[in-house]
């Protein structure tokens, strides 16, 4: 007879395992929805609505919320609820700088260690990205972009680096998606990815590291410029609303 069956608490343990597995599935689904833009930053999430949508009880939703808060994707506001986190631009810049150093390391490692099968895979991803550019499909491009970089880090073979990288990328997902929403930026981004693949394929560790580093720094600069433009639009709208309210009171 197995040890589990002999354990008087085995039913409770099985229930715990099942609940933990369900919580993980729920967490992954909410996370996916945030990453692809179904829930924009600032969106309020409720246990009841998500439980109904996913067909589960509120318990797994509540635990998934807690896990996603720890991952930096949600924020809890007392007496208000749970919201998709909006990353401040200063924090985004810090993440970009850290990511640039990590990507440079990944590029150097892959230039000397990548296999022919792996090289074929990342070339195919860039081909798919270029097709998305031609189709003006920003959503598909964003998903391919995430996959491309995730696979590069994974191919480097450092599990700790991969874990840290994935957490940072999830927090940056808002800014990266908004950058690519401007259609004219997609061809530029796609070309940068093509250059990364060429540098890795050349076997030149320095060139590959530099290509990946430069790509992240360019992404950071685009993010800063886009944030300034968005803030200018917000300020302009606020000023217009103020003028209209004053005119109505006059």
C-alpha positions, -999 to +999 in steps of 0.1 A: +000+000+000+013+034-009+025+059+017-001+084+005-030+059+010-018+051+045-017+088+054-050+097+071-047+133+057-042+121+021-076+135+010-067+169+023-033+167+005-050+157-028-074+186-025-045+210-018-026+197-048-057+201-070-063+236-057-027+246-062-028+233-098-060+252-105-046+284-090-016+281-113-038+277-143-059+308-132-028+328-126-014+320-160-047+329-177-049+363-160-012+369-167-017+360-204-047+384-206-026+412-191+004+406-214-017+406-246-036+437-236-070+424-227-066+441-193-050+475-197-030+491-169-054+506-143-081+481-151-100+469-120-102+432-116-128+415-095-130+380-080-166+376-089-163+386-126-132+364-131-146+335-112-176+336-135-155+340-166-131+312-158-157+289-143-139+286-109-146+295-073-132+328-058-105+310-038-081+303-068-088+338-081-079+354-048-046+333-046-038+341-082-042+378-074-017+375-045+008+357-068+005+383-095+009+411-070+042+395-059+052+393-096+047+431-100+017+428-123-012+438-100-016+463-072-039+461-042-056+494-030-072+494+004-110+497+002-108+500-036-098+466-049-073+450-073-059+468-103-036+460-132-004+478-123+008+508-143+046+508-143+060+543-137+084+555-165+113+558-141+109+521-131+106+511-167+139+528-175+156+510-147+143+477-160+155+485-195+190+492-183+191+460-163+177+440-193+203+456-216+231+441-196+214+407-194+207+406-231+243+415-239+254+385-219+228+363-237+240+375-271+276+367-263+268+332-251+245+323-280+271+334-306+294+306-295+269+280-282+238+282-304+229+250-323+218+249-360+183+239-349+180+269-325+193+292-351+167+280-376+140+286-349+149+322-342+153+329-380+117+315-384+105+338-356+120+369-373+104+358-406+070+356-389+076+390-373+083+405-408+050+390-420+032+406-391+048+439-401+035+436-437+000+427-424+002+457-399-007+432-372+007+449-340-009+423-317+007+394-335+040+412-337+040+419-300+034+382-292+062+371-316+085+398-301+079+383-266+085+348-278+117+357-297+134+373-267+121+346-243+136+319-265+169+336-268+172+338-230+160+302-226+186+290-252+214+306-232+207+278-206+210+299-174+178+291-154+183+318-128+188+344-155+157+331-174+136+334-142+147+370-135+144+380-171+108+367-174+097+387-143+112+419-157+097+414-191+062+409-176+065+442-158+076+459-190+049+444-212+028+476-211+055+499-225+067+474-251+032+468-264+024+506-266+057+512-285+047+487-312+012+502-314+028+529-336+029+511-369+059+529-382+080+515-354+074+478-363+097+477-394+125+493-374+120+468-346+119+439-370+151+450-387+168+452-353+158+416-346+171+405-380+204+421-372+205+402-339+201+369-356+228+378-382+252+387-354+245+355-335+248+334-367+282+350-374+297+335-342+311+369-332+304+371-295+311+409-293+289+418-322+260+396-310+262+411-275+264+446-289+234+440-312+212+428-284+224+456-260+218+483-287+183+469-294+173+472-258+187+507-255+169+518-286+137+503-271+143+524-240+147+556-260+115+549-280+097+542-247+108+575-232+098+594-264+064+578-265+058+584-228+066+621-233+042+623-263+014+605-243+019+629-213+018+659-236-016+646-250-029+641-214-018+676-204-034+691-235-067+673-229-066+684-192-060+721-202-089+719-227-112+705-201-103+732-177-109+759-202-143+744-211-154+742-174-144+778-168-164+789-199-194+770-187-193+787-153-189+821-168 
